[in-house]
Amino acid sequence: LFVCLFGMIGAYIRWLFSPLNKCCCPNHFKMGTFIVNVLGSWIQGGARVALRLYVEGVIVIKEAAAVGALEGVIYGFCSCLTTVSTFAGELVALPLSAAIVYGISSIFCAQFGILLIRG
């Protein structure tokens, strides 16, 4: 249930950011996709850390619905917010030099943020 509900929200937010792909940045940088992919990766990383701490018994979540909501954030919201297919499609469509800059910066920013979150 939570996966479906949060998935709709993630897809809607992705759609809200899509105009940024056309208007904001020079050199074909897809800013809308970049923002949602990086933020979605960070949110997913934080939610996975919280879920892992719950499984290990470090934090206590008394309501089963809260665990379901956390899984809904991971598998619904973040999966619909961040999509590999859009990222890959944009990389293929960009000129080679722009694709390299866009791809490396997207992956680096997402991974760097997750490293900070996980500690």
C-alpha positions in Angstrom: 0.0 0.0 0.0 2.7 2.5 1.0 4.8 1.6 -2.1 1.9 2.5 -4.4 1.0 5.7 -2.5 4.5 7.0 -2.2 5.3 5.9 -5.8 2.7 8.3 -7.1 4.1 11.1 -5.1 7.6 10.4 -6.4 6.5 10.3 -10.0 4.6 13.6 -9.6 7.6 15.3 -8.0 9.7 14.0 -10.9 7.2 15.5 -13.4 7.3 18.9 -11.5 11.1 19.0 -12.0 11.0 18.1 -15.7 10.8 21.7 -17.0 14.2 22.4 -15.5 15.6 20.0 -18.1 14.8 22.5 -20.8 15.4 26.0 -19.4 18.0 26.3 -16.7 21.4 25.1 -17.7 23.8 25.6 -20.6 25.7 22.8 -22.3 22.7 20.4 -22.3 22.9 19.7 -18.5 19.6 18.1 -17.5 19.2 19.9 -14.2 15.7 18.5 -13.4 16.8 14.9 -13.7 20.0 15.6 -11.9 18.3 17.1 -8.9 15.7 14.4 -8.5 18.2 11.6 -9.0 20.7 13.0 -6.5 18.0 13.9 -3.9 16.2 10.6 -4.4 19.5 8.7 -3.9 20.2 10.6 -0.7 16.6 10.0 0.6 16.9 6.3 -0.2 20.3 6.1 1.5 18.9 7.7 4.7 15.8 5.5 4.7 17.9 2.4 4.2 20.1 3.4 7.1 17.1 3.8 9.3 15.7 0.4 8.2 19.0 -1.3 8.8 19.2 0.3 12.3 15.7 -1.0 13.0 16.6 -4.5 11.8 19.7 -4.5 14.0 17.7 -3.4 17.0 19.5 -0.1 17.4 16.3 1.9 17.0 12.8 0.7 18.0 9.8 1.2 15.8 6.7 0.1 17.6 4.3 0.5 14.8 4.4 -2.0 11.9 2.9 0.7 9.7 6.0 2.8 10.3 8.2 0.1 8.9 5.9 -0.3 5.9 6.0 3.5 5.4 9.8 3.4 5.4 9.8 0.6 2.8 7.3 2.6 0.8 9.8 5.5 0.8 12.5 3.2 -0.4 10.7 1.1 -3.0 7.9 3.5 -4.0 8.9 7.1 -3.6 12.6 6.8 -4.4 12.1 4.3 -7.2 9.6 6.5 -9.0 11.6 9.7 -8.3 14.9 8.3 -9.6 14.8 6.3 -12.8 17.7 4.8 -14.5 15.9 4.7 -17.8 15.6 8.5 -18.0 19.2 9.0 -16.9 20.4 6.5 -19.5 18.2 8.0 -22.2 19.5 11.5 -21.6 23.1 10.3 -21.6 22.7 8.7 -25.0 21.0 11.8 -26.4 23.6 14.2 -25.2 26.8 15.1 -27.1 29.7 13.0 -25.8 31.5 15.7 -23.7 28.2 16.8 -22.1 27.2 13.2 -21.4 30.6 12.6 -19.6 30.2 15.7 -17.4 26.5 15.0 -16.7 27.1 11.3 -16.0 30.1 11.7 -13.8 28.7 14.6 -11.8 25.4 12.8 -11.2 27.0 9.6 -10.0 29.6 11.4 -7.9 27.1 13.7 -6.2 24.7 10.9 -5.4 27.4 8.6 -4.1 29.2 11.3 -2.1 25.9 12.2 -0.3 25.2 8.6 0.5 28.7 8.2 2.0 28.0 11.2 4.2 24.7 9.8 5.3 26.0 6.3 6.0 29.0 7.7 7.9 
